């Protein structure tokens, strides 16, 4: 707050006019200072969301404002701590998800009865690849441009070898469950 005691009456009345203080022309210097301080304290209290009664003194207003500022500072600190906790929990969850993803990459998919699906891939009757997991088999055939997923399923079901086609030029692959 500015030092009102160093201002002259003319400047105090001008400042009181800017604050829309009624009766300023009839006030002396002490009354002007008191009215300006009260108006500034009420404005600050209102900005802080403090409900006021007009019976409060300057000192009571100062105390209410100080208490409200303390509450706001405490709430801001609580929010900062809560954000830190949320950030820590989020980091822990991400780490757990990454660890789970690594475990999933290392551990092949299991069937409902708990057995791992191991698939042998034969080309013209000769074993060329053994793959753990049906999804890994699908990925392998796609990456190596061997055949589509439908032919893998058909071969696993019927024991049939794949045929060459428009997209996949080489046939003769057979897929079998190893276990």
N, C-alpha and C positions, 0 to 999 in steps of 0.2 A: 504494500500500500504506500502511496506517496505521502510525503511529509506535508500535511495541510497547515501546520502551525507556522511554517515559513512563508505561506502565501498571504497576500493582503486581502482586505475585505472585497475589493472590486473583483479580483481573480476568483475568490471563493464564490461570490454571487454568480459569476459567469459559469463556473464549473457546476454549481448547484442548478443553474438553468439547463445545462446540458443533461443533467440527471433528472430534470423535470420535478424538482423539489418545490412544492407550493409554499408560499409565504416567505420566500427568501429575501424579499425587499425589506421586510420588517425585522429580520434577524441580525444580531450582532455577530462578531467574529466567532465567539465560542459556540453560539447556537448553530451557525453555519457549519462549523467543523463537525459538531455532533450530528447534525442532520445528514451531512455528506457521508460520514463514517457509517451511520446506520443504513443509509441507502445502499452503499457499496457492500456492506455485510449481508444485507437482505438479498441483493442480487447474487452474491456468491453462494449463499445458502440455497437459494432457489435453483441455481445451476447444479448444485450437488444433490438436489432432490429432497431437501429438508423441508418438512411442513412447519410453518411458523405461526405463532400467535403474536400479536402486536405488543403483548405485555413484556416480551423478552428484552432484557437490557443489552447494551453493547457487549458486556463481558459474557453474558449467557449466549449471545449470538456467536462470539468468537469461540467459545467452548463447543457449541454445537457443530460449528464448521470444522474445528480441529478433530472432534470425535468422528465426524463423517469422513474426513480425509483419512483418518487412521483406519476406519472400516474399509474404505476403498483400497487403501494400500494392502491391507490384510487379504482382501478378496483377490487382488491382483497377484499377490504372492501365492495364494492357494491355487489360482488358475495356472500360474507358471509351473508349480509343482505337479499339478494334474497333467498338464501338457507333457512334462518330462516323463511322468509315469506312462502315459499313453505311448509316447515315442519309444520308451524302453520296451513296453509290451509288444509294440509293433515290430521292433527289431528282433525280439525273442521269437515272435511268431514267424517272421521271415526266415530266421535261422532254422527254426524247427521244420518249416516247409522245405527249405533247401536240403536239410539233412534227410527228410522224408523222400524228397525227389532223388537224392543220391542213393538212398536205400532201394528205391523202386528201380533205379537203373541197374543196380548190382544184383538185385533179387529178381529172378524171372517170375512172370505171372504164374499163378497157381490155379488149377481147376478147383471147382467147388469141393471136390473130395480131397484136396490137399496135394495132389500129384502135380509135378511140373510137366507141362507138355513139351516134350522134346520131339522135334521134327527132323527127319532125315530127308535130304534132297538128293535124288539120283538123276544122272544124265546118261542116257543110253545104257541103263543098267548098272552104272558105276556110281558109288557114293561120292558126292562132291562137297557136301556141306551138312553139318549138324547144327541146328538152331534151337535154342531154348525159348519157347513161347510162340504162340500163334501170331501175336502182333509183330514180334520181331521178324517172323518169317514173311509176313506181308510187307514189312518195311524193306527187307532184304531183296525180295523179288522186284519191288518197285525201283529201288535204288540201282539194281543191276540190270534193269530193263529186260527182265526175263519173261514175265507174264503178268496177267492181272490177278487180283484177289479171287475173282470167281473161279479161275482155273485151279488155283491152290486149293480152294474148298472142294471143288469137284474131284481133284486128284486124291485128296485125303479121304473123301467119302467113297469113291469108286475104285481107286487104285489105277486110274487111267493116266497115261502120259499126256502132257500138254501138246497141242497142235500149233504149228506156225500160223501166223495170221498177218493181217495188214499192219498192225502196230508192232507186234512182237514177231520178228522174222524167224526166230529159231524155236523149234518145238523140242519134244522128247524129254521134258523134265517130269519127274514123278515125285510126289510128296507122300511120305508115310510117317505115321506116329511111331516113335522109337519105343515107347513104353505103353 
